[in-house]
Amino acid sequence: MGRRGPLEETPATLSLKGSWRAKTRAKQAQPRPRPGANCPAILRGPARAEWHRVAPELRRLGLLTVLDRALLATYCQTWARWLEANELVEREGLTVARLKGAKPHPALTVAGECARLLVVLAREFGLSPTSRQRLRVGVEPPKPTDDLESFASHRTPPEDSA
């Protein structure tokens, strides 16, 4: 049986989320892959276009390393397949004629499976609004404008005496 519970998060991910645990985990030995990755030659058309749309921003945020190449390529290829399945349904309609009546178009199943996989892969890179909210990438906290605000922002709230 495998490990139970959620996957352990890396210090980089914890830091992006603003967690205090990032400093504790950073003291542990962690692999540090090189940043960046090149678009695989196998990606063509819409898959390649999606790579070039997403990869620069992921690099800028420090969320794309050479080890993430296959995962991002899978996301891009899945995106292209989702587009192809939806275009096929647009051309041929939602149903196909069979001997025993109309049936849902098989491309609808492909599109649905691709959509589910896209959501899973998008979360890995912070490409969904919810997963992006959990990351604090490229966001600077507001700076206090005066000494009073600075003092107030560093104060701990009083404990309840009830």
N, C-alpha and C positions, 0 to 999 in steps of 0.2 A: 504494500500500500504506500502511496506517495505521501508527501507532506500535506498536512491539513492547514486550512486557513488561507488568508490572502498572501500573495507573493510579497516577499520582503522588498521594500523600496530602497533604491540606491541613495547615497548621500546627495547626489546631484538633484534627484527628483525631490527628496525631502527639502532641500534648500530652496528649490523653486517654489515649493508649497509654503515656504516660510516656517517650517517646523524646527523646533529647538533640537529635535533628535538628529538633525543633519550633522551637527558638530560631534555628537557622540559616535555616529556611524562613520564619519570622516576619519576618525582615529583608527578604525579598523582597516585592514588592507583591502583595497578595492581595485579592480581592474580599471584602467583609464585608456580606453581605445582612442585612436586618433580621430579628431573631428573631421567631418565632411565625408562625402561619398560621391562617386561619379555615376552617371546614369548608365545602366547596363545596355549593351548594344541590342539585346533581344527585345527591348521595349520599342514598339513602333506606334505610330499614329496617336490616338487619344491617350494611350498609356504613357508615351514619351512626353506628350504635352502636359499631362498631369504631374509627372516627375518634375519638369521644368517650372511648373507653377508652384509646387509645394516645397521642393528641396531647398531653394535659396532661403526661404523664410525659416525653415527648420535649422539650417546651418547658422543663420544669424542668431537664433535663439539658443544655440548650443545643444540642440536636441537630435542632431544627426551625426552619427559617427560611421566609420568605415564598416563596423559590424552590423549596422542597421540597414545596409544596402538591400539585402534580400527581402527584409520585411517591408521596406518602402516600395520595392519593385513589385511585391505581391499586392500591396495596396493599389498601386497604379494599374497593374494588369486587371485586377478585380474591377476597378473603376471602368476600364475600357470594355470589359465583358458586360458589365451592367448597362453601359450605354448601348452596346450592340444589341442586347436582348430587348431593351426598351424600343430601339429603332425598329426592330423586327416586328414587335407587337404593333407599333404605330402603322407600319406598312400593311400588315396582314390581318390586323384586328385582334380582339381579345379572345376569340374562339376560332377553332378549326373544325371543319366538317369531318365527321366520322360516319361509319356505317350505321351506328346506333344513335345518331344525333350529334349535336355540337358539343365539343369538349373545350376546356380552357386551353389556351395556347401554351405549348411546352416552354416557350421562352419566358412565360410568367414565372415559372418555377425557377429558372436560371436567374432571372432578375431578382427574385426574392432571396435566394441563397446568396447572391452577390451583395445585396443590400445588407444582409445580416453580417456578412464577413467584413464589409466596408466599415460598419459601425465599430466592430471589435478592433480592427486595425487602426482606425482613426483615433480611438482612445489611446492607443499606445504612443502616438505622436502628439497628442494634445490637439487634434484636429476637430474635435467637437466642442461646442460651446461649454458643455458641462465639464469635460476634462480640462479645458483651457482655464476655467475658473479655479480649478484646483492648483494650477501652476501659477507662480508669480514671476513669469518670464517677461523681461523687458518693461516691468512696471516698477517705477520708483515710488517709495512712500512719500506723501506730501511733507514738505519741510516746514517746520514751525516758523512763523513770521516774526515772533518776538520771544523774549526770555520767559514771559509768563506762559505762553503756549508751549514752549519747550519744556518747562517744568511740569506743566499739567500733563503733557503727553508721556512723560516718563514716570509719573506717579502710579503707584499700585492702588487699586480701588480698596476702600476700607472694608474690613471683614464685618459680616453681620454679627451683631451682638445678641441676637434673639435666641 
